[in-house]
């Protein structure tokens, strides 16, 4: 029987305020039984007959590991983006699950909006539109509210595109 | 009944889902205890200690509970040694 673990991880964060002052990403903690794969770990919170029915999937890049320095996969440009530049970001999201539908991979997400700023570990997008791409289906994310800012950890970003909204 | 559970202790609890014959095992940190209900938190924001996912378990539905000390993961290799 696998023992119980405590992990620390990063997650993207959105705001609905018009102005944000604190752009630091919180650190999250989860406790549960680990199911380890090559590129992610599932932390199981609730089980029935030894089968996970509720938990979360965390990509390895999101784990905060004191003994390993995680580096951003994406090469951020040496000259910073200009505030207001239209950008599109592809990133991997943490997946929460229940009812025994254990996910097999992180959710692929695409956020489009205006580059607002960046910190050492995150990119901040203003007026974002975000879609999740699951098995070919596309959904708005979040689907009921309209965020004003999205803060995406750099370690979860798999690609960045610049574009011009006017074209 | 509440004297058996300590706030902030980490437990594995076997319990009956209310109005069901289903028995499940839930893992988490004791966040709240009342005369009737125990609230387990599974993950939280580390800075504000704000709970994200919780499970409310009626005390009368608890079949078994075990206090545990989770292994803190500081490297990917730590998962392999948590068996």
gemmi code that builds the backbone of each chain (N, CA, C; Angstrom):
import gemmi

chains = {
    "A": [
        ("UNK", (0.840, -1.201, 0.000), (0.000, 0.000, 0.000), (0.874, 1.250, 0.000)),
        ("UNK", (0.638, 2.121, -0.962), (1.407, 3.359, -1.033), (1.103, 4.225, 0.188)),
        ("UNK", (2.143, 4.864, 0.712), (1.900, 5.706, 1.880), (1.301, 7.039, 1.442)),
        ("UNK", (0.898, 7.811, 2.397), (0.259, 9.091, 2.117), (1.334, 10.168, 2.004)),
        ("UNK", (1.166, 11.060, 1.042), (2.168, 12.105, 0.839), (1.538, 13.492, 0.958)),
        ("UNK", (2.417, 14.474, 1.182), (2.010, 15.884, 1.147), (2.832, 16.538, 0.050)),
        ("UNK", (2.160, 17.170, -0.905), (2.887, 17.867, -1.972), (2.606, 19.367, -1.880)),
        ("UNK", (3.545, 20.129, -2.427), (3.324, 21.567, -2.581), (3.335, 21.832, -4.082)),
        ("UNK", (2.455, 22.674, -4.567), (2.378, 22.904, -6.005), (1.903, 24.317, -6.330)),
        ("UNK", (2.115, 24.678, -7.594), (1.651, 25.978, -8.098), (0.410, 25.744, -8.948)),
        ("UNK", (-0.420, 26.744, -9.055), (-1.578, 26.671, -9.942), (-1.808, 28.065, -10.506)),
        ("UNK", (-2.471, 28.122, -11.650), (-2.819, 29.426, -12.216), (-3.903, 30.063, -11.349)),
        ("UNK", (-4.012, 31.362, -11.484), (-4.930, 32.099, -10.625), (-5.604, 33.171, -11.465)),
        ("UNK", (-6.909, 33.364, -11.276), (-7.535, 34.482, -11.992), (-8.203, 35.431, -11.016)),
        ("UNK", (-8.393, 36.642, -11.475), (-9.026, 37.691, -10.661), (-10.200, 38.277, -11.429)),
        ("UNK", (-11.143, 38.838, -10.678), (-12.236, 39.546, -11.332), (-12.222, 41.030, -10.933)),
        ("UNK", (-11.172, 41.420, -10.187), (-11.048, 42.841, -9.795), (-10.505, 43.641, -10.976)),
        ("UNK", (-10.796, 44.957, -10.955), (-10.299, 45.794, -12.046), (-8.809, 46.085, -11.909)),
        ("UNK", (-8.338, 46.106, -10.653), (-6.920, 46.388, -10.398), (-6.365, 45.265, -9.526)),
        ("UNK", (-5.159, 44.801, -9.843), (-4.530, 43.830, -8.932), (-3.227, 44.416, -8.412)),
        ("UNK", (-3.001, 44.198, -7.125), (-1.783, 44.733, -6.520), (-0.795, 43.606, -6.257)),
        ("UNK", (-1.303, 42.482, -5.746), (-0.418, 41.370, -5.387), (-0.438, 40.330, -6.508)),
        ("UNK", (0.686, 40.204, -7.190), (0.746, 39.251, -8.298), (1.524, 37.988, -7.909)),
        ("UNK", (1.833, 37.844, -6.619), (2.543, 36.633, -6.184), (1.611, 35.432, -6.224)),
        ("UNK", (2.105, 34.348, -6.770), (1.295, 33.128, -6.818), (1.334, 32.428, -5.469)),
        ("UNK", (0.177, 32.011, -4.955), (0.212, 31.255, -3.700), (0.802, 29.861, -3.921)),
        ("UNK", (1.268, 29.288, -2.852), (1.701, 27.888, -2.893), (0.544, 27.068, -2.337)),
        ("UNK", (0.226, 25.978, -3.021), (-0.858, 25.117, -2.570), (-0.278, 23.840, -1.972)),
        ("UNK", (-1.017, 23.249, -1.049), (-0.612, 22.002, -0.413), (-1.747, 21.001, -0.586)),
        ("UNK", (-1.400, 19.758, -0.931), (-2.421, 18.702, -1.025), (-1.905, 17.469, -0.301)),
        ("UNK", (-2.831, 16.740, 0.312), (-2.486, 15.517, 1.036), (-3.303, 14.370, 0.463)),
        ("UNK", (-2.651, 13.259, 0.181), (-3.398, 12.099, -0.321), (-2.465, 10.995, -0.755)),
        ("UNK", (-3.075, 10.007, -1.400), (-2.283, 8.867, -1.862), (-1.816, 9.136, -3.294)),
        ("UNK", (-0.515, 8.994, -3.571), (-0.034, 9.336, -4.914), (-0.183, 8.195, -5.918)),
        ("UNK", (-0.543, 8.554, -7.144), (-0.504, 7.618, -8.271), (0.432, 8.289, -9.270)),
        ("UNK", (1.635, 7.714, -9.426), (2.694, 8.413, -10.146), (2.751, 7.978, -11.608)),
        ("UNK", (2.853, 8.949, -12.515), (3.082, 8.682, -13.937), (4.363, 9.400, -14.352)),
        ("UNK", (4.737, 9.241, -15.626), (5.990, 9.850, -16.091), (6.012, 11.361, -15.940)),
        ("UNK", (4.909, 12.009, -16.331), (4.938, 13.471, -16.381), (3.944, 14.140, -15.429)),
        ("UNK", (3.274, 13.352, -14.606), (2.342, 13.954, -13.649), (2.126, 13.015, -12.463)),
        ("UNK", (1.472, 13.553, -11.450), (1.093, 12.710, -10.311), (-0.379, 12.989, -9.984)),
        ("UNK", (-1.114, 11.927, -9.705), (-2.486, 12.073, -9.232), (-2.442, 11.922, -7.717)),
        ("UNK", (-3.054, 12.869, -7.022), (-3.162, 12.771, -5.567), (-4.614, 12.413, -5.266)),
        ("UNK", (-4.788, 11.246, -4.695), (-6.135, 10.731, -4.447), (-6.594, 11.124, -3.044)),
        ("UNK", (-7.753, 11.812, -2.987), (-8.303, 12.234, -1.690), (-9.287, 11.202, -1.137)),
        ("UNK", (-10.059, 10.626, -2.038), (-11.118, 9.707, -1.611), (-11.065, 8.454, -2.473)),
        ("UNK", (-11.219, 7.298, -1.824), (-11.120, 6.023, -2.544), (-12.264, 5.100, -2.145)),
        ("UNK", (-12.645, 4.265, -3.104), (-13.643, 3.233, -2.825), (-13.062, 1.906, -3.308)),
        ("UNK", (-12.962, 0.947, -2.446), (-12.347, -0.353, -2.767), (-10.961, -0.184, -3.399)),
        ("UNK", (-10.180, 0.768, -2.884), (-8.822, 0.983, -3.375), (-8.739, 1.753, -4.682)),
        ("UNK", (-9.888, 2.205, -5.206), (-9.882, 2.945, -6.479), (-10.175, 4.416, -6.192)),
        ("UNK", (-9.354, 5.276, -6.785), (-9.516, 6.706, -6.534), (-10.823, 7.214, -7.131)),
        ("UNK", (-11.591, 7.951, -6.342), (-12.824, 8.529, -6.880), (-12.810, 10.065, -6.824)),
        ("UNK", (-11.857, 10.633, -6.100), (-11.778, 12.092, -6.033), (-10.339, 12.507, -5.762)),
        ("UNK", (-9.887, 13.566, -6.428), (-8.521, 14.017, -6.203), (-8.122, 15.063, -7.220)),
        ("UNK", (-6.822, 15.169, -7.437), (-6.355, 16.111, -8.438), (-5.120, 15.591, -9.146)),
        ("UNK", (-4.968, 16.014, -10.404), (-3.797, 15.643, -11.199), (-2.909, 16.873, -11.293)),
        ("UNK", (-1.641, 16.689, -10.938), (-0.692, 17.805, -10.951), (0.445, 17.467, -11.912)),
        ("UNK", (0.666, 18.290, -12.953), (1.825, 18.042, -13.821), (3.114, 18.156, -13.003)),
        ("UNK", (4.124, 17.366, -13.345), (5.384, 17.402, -12.578), (5.962, 18.821, -12.481)),
        ("UNK", (5.773, 19.593, -13.572), (6.348, 20.949, -13.593), (5.740, 21.840, -12.508)),
        ("UNK", (4.518, 21.525, -12.077), (3.854, 22.372, -11.078), (4.306, 22.044, -9.657)),
        ("UNK", (4.971, 20.893, -9.489), (5.400, 20.504, -8.138), (6.521, 21.419, -7.650)),
        ("UNK", (6.462, 21.790, -6.410), (7.540, 22.574, -5.800), (8.410, 21.589, -5.037)),
        ("UNK", (9.603, 21.368, -5.583), (10.496, 20.343, -5.042), (11.765, 21.029, -4.542)),
        ("UNK", (12.010, 20.928, -3.260), (13.154, 21.655, -2.700), (14.479, 21.140, -3.220)),
        ("UNK", (14.519, 19.839, -3.566), (15.802, 19.274, -3.987), (16.042, 19.422, -5.492)),
        ("UNK", (15.025, 19.869, -6.229), (15.179, 20.010, -7.678), (14.730, 21.391, -8.085)),
        ("UNK", (15.577, 22.053, -8.848), (15.213, 23.385, -9.314), (14.423, 23.220, -10.607)),
        ("UNK", (13.156, 23.608, -10.583), (12.339, 23.494, -11.797), (12.547, 24.744, -12.640)),
        ("UNK", (12.841, 24.531, -13.906), (13.067, 25.672, -14.786), (11.898, 25.816, -15.737)),
        ("UNK", (11.613, 27.063, -16.096), (10.542, 27.316, -17.058), (10.922, 26.650, -18.376)),
        ("UNK", (9.952, 25.943, -18.979), (10.215, 25.257, -20.239), (10.335, 26.241, -21.389)),
        ("UNK", (9.532, 27.283, -21.317), (9.490, 28.237, -22.413), (10.613, 29.241, -22.258)),
        ("UNK", (11.313, 29.522, -23.358), (12.324, 30.570, -23.320), (11.608, 31.907, -23.371)),
        ("UNK", (11.640, 32.607, -22.271), (11.011, 33.915, -22.264), (11.908, 34.859, -23.053)),
        ("UNK", (11.357, 35.818, -23.756), (12.174, 36.702, -24.581), (13.121, 37.527, -23.728)),
        ("UNK", (14.302, 37.816, -24.282), (15.278, 38.573, -23.502), (14.782, 40.005, -23.295)),
        ("UNK", (14.119, 40.555, -24.327), (13.527, 41.879, -24.117), (12.078, 41.652, -23.682)),
        ("UNK", (11.654, 42.316, -22.623), (10.316, 42.035, -22.105), (9.218, 42.443, -23.084)),
        ("UNK", (8.099, 41.744, -22.991), (6.943, 42.140, -23.790), (6.505, 43.525, -23.362)),
        ("UNK", (5.887, 44.223, -24.297), (5.352, 45.537, -23.938), (3.958, 45.343, -23.349)),
        ("UNK", (3.669, 46.124, -22.323), (2.330, 46.052, -21.739), (1.300, 46.388, -22.821)),
        ("UNK", (0.289, 45.574, -22.904), (-0.751, 45.804, -23.906), (-0.580, 44.968, -25.154)),
        ("UNK", (0.594, 44.340, -25.320), (0.815, 43.458, -26.483), (-0.170, 42.283, -26.426)),
        ("UNK", (-0.798, 41.995, -27.544), (-1.711, 40.847, -27.587), (-0.900, 39.550, -27.618)),
        ("UNK", (-1.206, 38.648, -26.692), (-0.472, 37.378, -26.628), (-1.445, 36.204, -26.471)),
        ("UNK", (-0.989, 35.065, -26.892), (-1.715, 33.815, -26.662), (-0.776, 32.844, -25.974)),
        ("UNK", (-1.240, 32.226, -24.910), (-0.385, 31.329, -24.122), (-1.012, 29.937, -24.070)),
        ("UNK", (-0.248, 28.942, -24.402), (-0.673, 27.553, -24.221), (-0.094, 27.070, -22.903)),
        ("UNK", (-0.906, 26.466, -22.074), (-0.385, 25.971, -20.788), (-1.149, 24.742, -20.312)),
        ("UNK", (-0.533, 24.063, -19.346), (-1.139, 22.847, -18.772), (-1.820, 23.211, -17.469)),
        ("UNK", (-3.022, 22.733, -17.261), (-3.727, 23.069, -16.021), (-3.798, 21.853, -15.096)),
        ("UNK", (-3.880, 22.144, -13.806), (-4.152, 21.122, -12.788), (-5.575, 20.615, -13.049)),
        ("UNK", (-5.830, 19.341, -12.835), (-7.178, 18.811, -13.080), (-7.767, 18.267, -11.776)),
        ("UNK", (-8.921, 18.802, -11.384), (-9.647, 18.257, -10.244), (-10.649, 17.242, -10.782)),
        ("UNK", (-10.817, 16.134, -10.092), (-11.769, 15.132, -10.578), (-12.582, 14.551, -9.421)),
        ("UNK", (-13.733, 14.016, -9.787), (-14.566, 13.298, -8.815), (-15.350, 12.232, -9.558)),
        ("UNK", (-16.149, 11.482, -8.840), (-16.950, 10.391, -9.424), (-16.093, 9.328, -10.106)),
        ("UNK", (-14.833, 9.200, -9.685), (-13.996, 8.120, -10.207), (-13.450, 8.330, -11.600)),
        ("UNK", (-13.686, 9.527, -12.178), (-13.165, 9.778, -13.530), (-11.747, 10.322, -13.426)),
        ("UNK", (-10.793, 9.398, -13.202), (-9.400, 9.812, -12.991), (-8.817, 10.275, -14.329)),
        ("UNK", (-8.348, 11.523, -14.404), (-7.789, 12.004, -15.671), (-6.455, 11.326, -15.967)),
        ("UNK", (-6.099, 11.280, -17.244), (-4.841, 10.625, -17.629), (-3.782, 11.633, -18.041)),
        ("UNK", (-4.182, 12.884, -18.179), (-3.206, 13.923, -18.527), (-3.716, 15.289, -18.085)),
        ("UNK", (-2.797, 16.283, -17.996), (-3.250, 17.616, -17.614), (-4.176, 18.180, -18.688)),
        ("UNK", (-5.046, 19.118, -18.303), (-5.902, 19.772, -19.289), (-5.054, 20.773, -20.084)),
        ("UNK", (-5.209, 20.731, -21.399), (-4.523, 21.704, -22.249), (-5.360, 22.978, -22.278)),
        ("UNK", (-4.729, 24.100, -22.024), (-5.450, 25.360, -21.914), (-4.787, 26.409, -22.802)),
        ("UNK", (-5.604, 27.292, -23.357), (-5.076, 28.406, -24.168), (-5.701, 29.697, -23.664)),
        ("UNK", (-4.855, 30.659, -23.291), (-5.325, 31.957, -22.803), (-4.853, 33.049, -23.754)),
        ("UNK", (-5.797, 33.879, -24.153), (-5.475, 34.976, -25.047), (-5.836, 36.274, -24.351)),
        ("UNK", (-5.010, 37.302, -24.514), (-5.318, 38.588, -23.894), (-4.166, 39.537, -24.075)),
        ("UNK", (-4.138, 40.567, -23.236), (-3.052, 41.545, -23.337), (-1.984, 41.236, -22.288)),
        ("UNK", (-0.730, 41.247, -22.750), (0.361, 41.069, -21.791), (0.307, 42.234, -20.809)),
        ("UNK", (0.289, 41.900, -19.490), (0.220, 42.954, -18.475), (1.574, 43.134, -17.804)),
        ("UNK", (2.130, 42.024, -17.302), (3.470, 42.066, -16.701), (3.935, 40.642, -16.474)),
        ("UNK", (5.172, 40.502, -16.022), (5.648, 39.179, -15.641), (6.474, 39.285, -14.372)),
        ("UNK", (6.461, 38.218, -13.584), (7.310, 38.134, -12.405), (8.353, 37.057, -12.711)),
        ("UNK", (9.175, 36.724, -11.732), (10.195, 35.692, -11.988), (9.560, 34.345, -12.294)),
        ("UNK", (8.342, 34.110, -11.792), (7.747, 32.783, -11.996), (6.378, 32.775, -12.658)),
        ("UNK", (5.906, 33.929, -13.132), (4.556, 33.931, -13.721), (4.394, 35.021, -14.776)),
        ("UNK", (3.424, 34.784, -15.665), (3.053, 35.777, -16.674), (1.638, 36.239, -16.347)),
        ("UNK", (1.412, 37.542, -16.409), (0.095, 38.086, -16.047), (-0.566, 38.647, -17.313)),
        ("UNK", (-1.755, 38.137, -17.591), (-2.498, 38.515, -18.788), (-3.739, 39.296, -18.372)),
        ("UNK", (-3.960, 40.422, -19.046), (-5.128, 41.256, -18.743), (-6.237, 40.960, -19.754)),
        ("UNK", (-7.486, 41.099, -19.295), (-8.672, 40.842, -20.128), (-8.558, 39.499, -20.868)),
        ("UNK", (-8.329, 38.439, -20.118), (-8.081, 37.145, -20.762), (-9.350, 36.438, -21.226)),
        ("UNK", (-9.200, 35.708, -22.293), (-10.214, 34.728, -22.719), (-9.480, 33.399, -22.663)),
        ("UNK", (-10.042, 32.442, -21.952), (-9.347, 31.170, -21.789), (-10.240, 30.020, -22.222)),
        ("UNK", (-9.671, 29.113, -22.985), (-10.420, 27.922, -23.375), (-9.654, 26.681, -22.936)),
        ("UNK", (-10.394, 25.656, -22.576), (-9.775, 24.366, -22.301), (-10.074, 23.448, -23.480)),
        ("UNK", (-9.111, 22.614, -23.795), (-9.266, 21.720, -24.935), (-9.206, 20.297, -24.404)),
        ("UNK", (-10.381, 19.659, -24.311), (-10.440, 18.293, -23.772), (-10.991, 17.369, -24.840)),
        ("UNK", (-10.214, 16.406, -25.215), (-10.635, 15.424, -26.219), (-11.316, 16.094, -27.411)),
        ("UNK", (-10.728, 17.204, -27.864), (-11.271, 17.880, -29.039), (-12.392, 18.855, -28.725)),
        ("UNK", (-12.975, 18.795, -27.504), (-14.031, 19.748, -27.148), (-13.390, 21.011, -26.586)),
        ("UNK", (-14.005, 22.134, -26.886), (-13.476, 23.407, -26.404), (-14.503, 24.064, -25.492)),
        ("UNK", (-14.045, 24.455, -24.288), (-14.929, 25.114, -23.322), (-14.279, 26.402, -22.846)),
        ("UNK", (-15.109, 27.385, -22.459), (-14.545, 28.573, -21.824), (-14.106, 28.207, -20.412)),
        ("UNK", (-13.065, 28.877, -19.926), (-12.554, 28.566, -18.602), (-12.179, 29.857, -17.877)),
        ("UNK", (-12.704, 30.212, -16.769), (-13.871, 29.571, -16.154), (-15.107, 29.858, -17.007)),
        ("UNK", (-16.122, 29.033, -16.861), (-17.211, 29.159, -17.826), (-18.359, 30.052, -17.373)),
        ("UNK", (-18.348, 30.504, -16.116), (-19.488, 31.312, -15.667), (-19.124, 32.749, -15.326)),
        ("UNK", (-17.856, 33.013, -15.125), (-17.475, 34.388, -14.797), (-16.405, 34.873, -15.767)),
        ("UNK", (-16.263, 36.183, -15.823), (-15.301, 36.764, -16.763), (-14.130, 37.331, -15.968)),
        ("UNK", (-12.978, 36.647, -16.002), (-11.830, 37.179, -15.255), (-11.297, 38.468, -15.889)),
        ("UNK", (-10.662, 39.285, -15.056), (-10.009, 40.495, -15.573), (-8.510, 40.264, -15.741)),
        ("UNK", (-7.968, 39.357, -14.945), (-6.544, 39.020, -15.044), (-6.381, 37.512, -14.860)),
        ("UNK", (-5.385, 36.960, -15.551), (-5.002, 35.555, -15.344), (-3.514, 35.548, -15.040)),
        ("UNK", (-3.126, 34.875, -13.975), (-1.696, 34.718, -13.670), (-1.336, 33.259, -13.919)),
        ("UNK", (-0.432, 33.042, -14.870), (-0.085, 31.671, -15.251), (1.374, 31.395, -14.855)),
        ("UNK", (1.619, 30.356, -14.056), (3.012, 30.021, -13.698), (3.809, 29.680, -14.959)),
        ("UNK", (5.016, 30.224, -15.063), (5.832, 29.983, -16.270), (6.121, 28.503, -16.481)),
        ("UNK", (6.251, 27.753, -15.382), (6.591, 26.331, -15.516), (5.489, 25.529, -16.210)),
        ("UNK", (4.268, 26.071, -16.230), (3.162, 25.345, -16.875), (2.973, 25.755, -18.335)),
        ("UNK", (3.692, 26.792, -18.764), (3.512, 27.312, -20.124), (4.274, 26.432, -21.121)),
        ("UNK", (3.568, 26.055, -22.188), (4.222, 25.227, -23.218), (4.465, 26.014, -24.506)),
        ("UNK", (3.855, 27.185, -24.643), (4.080, 27.991, -25.843), (3.472, 29.371, -25.702)),
        ("UNK", (4.127, 30.356, -26.345), (3.606, 31.724, -26.329), (3.595, 32.238, -27.764)),
        ("UNK", (2.508, 32.881, -28.150), (2.416, 33.473, -29.484), (2.053, 34.937, -29.339)),
        ("UNK", (2.681, 35.761, -30.149), (2.289, 37.163, -30.201), (1.317, 37.320, -31.353)),
        ("UNK", (0.350, 38.151, -31.210), (-0.549, 38.415, -32.340), (-1.062, 39.836, -32.254)),
        ("UNK", (-1.636, 40.290, -33.329), (-2.182, 41.641, -33.366), (-3.677, 41.534, -33.571)),
        ("UNK", (-4.425, 41.964, -32.542), (-5.881, 41.857, -32.561), (-6.498, 42.575, -33.764)),
        ("UNK", (-5.804, 43.646, -34.217), (-6.391, 44.471, -35.284), (-6.373, 43.749, -36.627)),
        ("UNK", (-5.478, 42.763, -36.774), (-5.365, 42.111, -38.095), (-6.453, 41.069, -38.289)),
    ],
    "B": [
        ("UNK", (-17.952, 12.637, 21.604), (-17.440, 11.984, 20.395), (-16.296, 12.765, 19.763)),
        ("UNK", (-16.403, 14.156, 19.866), (-15.401, 14.996, 19.210), (-14.028, 14.863, 19.865)),
        ("UNK", (-14.005, 14.375, 21.106), (-12.717, 14.312, 21.807), (-11.735, 13.346, 21.130)),
        ("UNK", (-12.251, 12.480, 20.276), (-11.371, 11.543, 19.581), (-10.606, 12.180, 18.425)),
        ("UNK", (-11.040, 13.369, 18.012), (-10.430, 13.988, 16.840), (-9.797, 15.317, 17.216)),
        ("UNK", (-8.573, 15.507, 16.696), (-7.877, 16.755, 17.009), (-7.794, 17.606, 15.749)),
        ("UNK", (-8.043, 18.889, 15.898), (-7.924, 19.806, 14.778), (-6.485, 19.760, 14.261)),
        ("UNK", (-6.322, 19.797, 12.951), (-5.036, 19.784, 12.238), (-4.388, 18.407, 12.186)),
        ("UNK", (-4.978, 17.399, 12.799), (-4.381, 16.069, 12.654), (-4.721, 15.541, 11.257)),
        ("UNK", (-3.866, 14.687, 10.748), (-4.055, 14.155, 9.396), (-4.577, 12.725, 9.525)),
        ("UNK", (-5.721, 12.489, 8.909), (-6.420, 11.220, 9.146), (-6.771, 10.510, 7.843)),
        ("UNK", (-6.840, 9.170, 7.940), (-7.511, 8.367, 6.916), (-8.790, 7.892, 7.596)),
        ("UNK", (-9.928, 8.233, 6.987), (-11.205, 7.893, 7.614), (-12.020, 6.993, 6.694)),
        ("UNK", (-12.466, 5.867, 7.211), (-13.420, 5.013, 6.494), (-14.812, 5.401, 6.980)),
        ("UNK", (-15.719, 5.699, 6.053), (-17.068, 6.091, 6.484), (-18.117, 5.695, 5.454)),
        ("UNK", (-19.334, 5.612, 5.952), (-20.508, 5.358, 5.109), (-20.933, 6.672, 4.489)),
        ("UNK", (-21.124, 6.707, 3.202), (-21.701, 7.906, 2.595), (-23.151, 7.980, 3.066)),
        ("UNK", (-23.582, 9.158, 3.569), (-24.955, 9.260, 4.074), (-25.986, 8.798, 3.032)),
        ("UNK", (-27.021, 8.119, 3.507), (-28.111, 7.594, 2.658), (-27.600, 6.641, 1.582)),
        ("UNK", (-26.536, 5.927, 1.887), (-25.990, 5.007, 0.893), (-25.295, 3.870, 1.636)),
        ("UNK", (-25.150, 2.746, 0.940), (-24.409, 1.645, 1.558), (-22.918, 1.741, 1.233)),
        ("UNK", (-22.587, 2.735, 0.383), (-21.205, 2.916, -0.059), (-20.279, 3.233, 1.118)),
        ("UNK", (-19.146, 2.531, 1.174), (-18.125, 2.838, 2.180), (-16.910, 3.376, 1.433)),
        ("UNK", (-16.449, 4.550, 1.831), (-15.276, 5.129, 1.180), (-14.218, 5.494, 2.209)),
        ("UNK", (-13.016, 5.719, 1.666), (-11.877, 6.087, 2.506), (-11.490, 7.504, 2.112)),
        ("UNK", (-11.387, 8.402, 3.063), (-11.047, 9.784, 2.741), (-9.798, 10.194, 3.514)),
        ("UNK", (-8.930, 10.943, 2.853), (-7.646, 11.338, 3.442), (-7.617, 12.861, 3.538)),
        ("UNK", (-7.260, 13.387, 4.684), (-7.195, 14.844, 4.792), (-6.834, 15.320, 6.178)),
        ("UNK", (-6.860, 16.630, 6.305), (-6.488, 17.286, 7.564), (-7.780, 17.737, 8.260)),
        ("UNK", (-7.861, 17.481, 9.550), (-9.069, 17.882, 10.284), (-9.105, 19.408, 10.364)),
        ("UNK", (-10.168, 19.961, 9.779), (-10.279, 21.413, 9.684), (-11.283, 21.947, 10.711)),
        ("UNK", (-12.401, 21.238, 10.856), (-13.431, 21.653, 11.818), (-14.048, 20.409, 12.430)),
        ("UNK", (-14.444, 20.521, 13.671), (-15.178, 19.429, 14.308), (-16.343, 20.055, 15.063)),
        ("UNK", (-17.515, 19.503, 14.894), (-18.654, 19.951, 15.695), (-19.196, 18.726, 16.430)),
        ("UNK", (-20.320, 18.873, 17.072), (-20.907, 17.738, 17.792), (-21.330, 16.633, 16.836)),
        ("UNK", (-21.632, 17.022, 15.601), (-22.185, 16.055, 14.643), (-21.312, 15.801, 13.426)),
        ("UNK", (-20.445, 16.744, 13.103), (-19.764, 16.698, 11.814), (-18.271, 16.963, 11.918)),
        ("UNK", (-17.513, 16.264, 11.065), (-16.076, 16.513, 10.972), (-15.798, 16.990, 9.545)),
        ("UNK", (-15.004, 18.041, 9.405), (-14.653, 18.538, 8.073), (-13.186, 18.251, 7.806)),
        ("UNK", (-12.946, 17.498, 6.725), (-11.572, 17.200, 6.309), (-11.223, 18.125, 5.158)),
        ("UNK", (-10.035, 18.701, 5.170), (-9.573, 19.493, 4.030), (-8.483, 18.691, 3.320)),
        ("UNK", (-8.599, 18.635, 1.993), (-7.659, 17.821, 1.206), (-6.535, 18.654, 0.601)),
        ("UNK", (-6.859, 19.868, 0.225), (-5.812, 20.764, -0.280), (-6.171, 22.200, 0.063)),
        ("UNK", (-5.130, 23.006, 0.223), (-5.362, 24.388, 0.660), (-4.250, 25.282, 0.148)),
        ("UNK", (-4.554, 26.583, 0.143), (-3.562, 27.569, -0.237), (-2.616, 27.734, 0.948)),
        ("UNK", (-1.334, 27.536, 0.697), (-0.356, 27.474, 1.786), (-0.178, 28.777, 2.519)),
        ("UNK", (-0.370, 29.892, 1.825), (-0.128, 31.178, 2.472), (-1.292, 31.555, 3.390)),
        ("UNK", (-2.505, 31.502, 2.845), (-3.653, 31.917, 3.652), (-4.301, 30.765, 4.383)),
        ("UNK", (-3.804, 29.544, 4.173), (-4.440, 28.353, 4.767), (-5.925, 28.308, 4.398)),
        ("UNK", (-6.212, 28.733, 3.161), (-7.606, 28.752, 2.700), (-7.940, 27.385, 2.107)),
        ("UNK", (-8.923, 26.690, 2.675), (-9.222, 25.360, 2.147), (-9.802, 25.419, 0.742)),
        ("UNK", (-9.474, 24.444, -0.075), (-9.995, 24.404, -1.446), (-10.989, 23.252, -1.568)),
        ("UNK", (-10.527, 22.036, -1.334), (-11.433, 20.876, -1.403), (-11.641, 20.337, -0.002)),
        ("UNK", (-12.908, 20.178, 0.364), (-13.204, 19.643, 1.697), (-14.211, 18.497, 1.585)),
        ("UNK", (-14.262, 17.685, 2.626), (-15.314, 16.664, 2.739), (-15.916, 16.772, 4.137)),
        ("UNK", (-17.238, 16.857, 4.181), (-17.927, 16.890, 5.480), (-18.412, 15.474, 5.782)),
        ("UNK", (-18.022, 14.970, 6.926), (-18.364, 13.592, 7.284), (-19.163, 13.590, 8.590)),
        ("UNK", (-20.398, 13.088, 8.566), (-21.142, 12.970, 9.833), (-20.405, 12.011, 10.769)),
        ("UNK", (-20.232, 12.419, 12.013), (-19.455, 11.593, 12.956), (-20.044, 10.192, 13.099)),
        ("UNK", (-21.390, 10.104, 13.021), (-22.019, 8.788, 13.220), (-21.746, 7.841, 12.055)),
        ("UNK", (-21.279, 8.387, 10.925), (-21.005, 7.541, 9.759), (-19.566, 7.010, 9.722)),
        ("UNK", (-18.742, 7.502, 10.659), (-17.337, 7.080, 10.654), (-17.210, 5.662, 11.207)),
        ("UNK", (-16.551, 4.815, 10.417), (-16.358, 3.424, 10.835), (-14.986, 3.239, 11.479)),
        ("UNK", (-13.998, 3.961, 10.913), (-12.621, 3.765, 11.399), (-11.829, 5.026, 11.079)),
        ("UNK", (-10.913, 5.406, 11.956), (-10.026, 6.518, 11.593), (-8.625, 6.215, 12.099)),
        ("UNK", (-7.665, 6.665, 11.314), (-6.263, 6.397, 11.666), (-5.477, 7.686, 11.470)),
        ("UNK", (-4.720, 8.077, 12.476), (-3.894, 9.276, 12.330), (-2.605, 8.895, 11.609)),
        ("UNK", (-2.195, 9.730, 10.665), (-1.003, 9.407, 9.876), (-0.085, 10.623, 9.782)),
        ("UNK", (1.148, 10.355, 9.375), (2.081, 11.445, 9.106), (2.484, 11.319, 7.647)),
        ("UNK", (2.023, 12.234, 6.784), (2.338, 12.069, 5.361), (3.813, 12.315, 5.070)),
        ("UNK", (4.286, 11.662, 4.020), (5.675, 11.874, 3.609), (5.721, 13.149, 2.781)),
        ("UNK", (6.594, 14.066, 3.157), (6.703, 15.313, 2.408), (7.536, 15.077, 1.154)),
        ("UNK", (7.005, 15.487, 0.018), (7.694, 15.250, -1.259), (8.590, 16.446, -1.590)),
        ("UNK", (9.888, 16.201, -1.618), (10.842, 17.251, -1.972), (11.621, 16.942, -3.229)),
        ("UNK", (11.411, 15.744, -3.776), (12.055, 15.378, -5.037), (11.178, 14.294, -5.664)),
        ("UNK", (11.273, 14.153, -6.992), (10.436, 13.138, -7.655), (10.763, 11.734, -7.136)),
        ("UNK", (12.024, 11.521, -6.737), (12.417, 10.206, -6.210), (11.674, 9.868, -4.912)),
        ("UNK", (11.226, 10.900, -4.202), (10.522, 10.656, -2.944), (9.233, 9.859, -3.171)),
        ("UNK", (8.633, 9.988, -4.384), (7.418, 9.215, -4.667), (7.745, 7.712, -4.680)),
        ("UNK", (8.927, 7.385, -5.219), (9.292, 5.957, -5.320), (9.562, 5.348, -3.957)),
        ("UNK", (10.007, 6.183, -3.020), (10.308, 5.635, -1.696), (9.110, 5.742, -0.761)),
        ("UNK", (7.942, 6.188, -1.314), (6.755, 6.304, -0.448), (5.927, 5.027, -0.483)),
        ("UNK", (6.451, 3.978, -1.144), (5.700, 2.717, -1.249), (5.668, 1.997, 0.085)),
    ],
}
model = gemmi.Model(1)
for chain_id, residues in chains.items():
    chain = gemmi.Chain(chain_id)
    for i, (resn, *xyz) in enumerate(residues, 1):
        res = gemmi.Residue()
        res.name, res.seqid = resn, gemmi.SeqId(i, " ")
        for name, pos in zip(("N", "CA", "C"), xyz):
            atom = gemmi.Atom()
            atom.name, atom.element = name, gemmi.Element(name[0])
            atom.pos, atom.b_iso = gemmi.Position(*pos), 0.0
            res.add_atom(atom)
        chain.add_residue(res)
    model.add_chain(chain)
structure = gemmi.Structure()
structure.add_model(model)
structure.setup_entities()
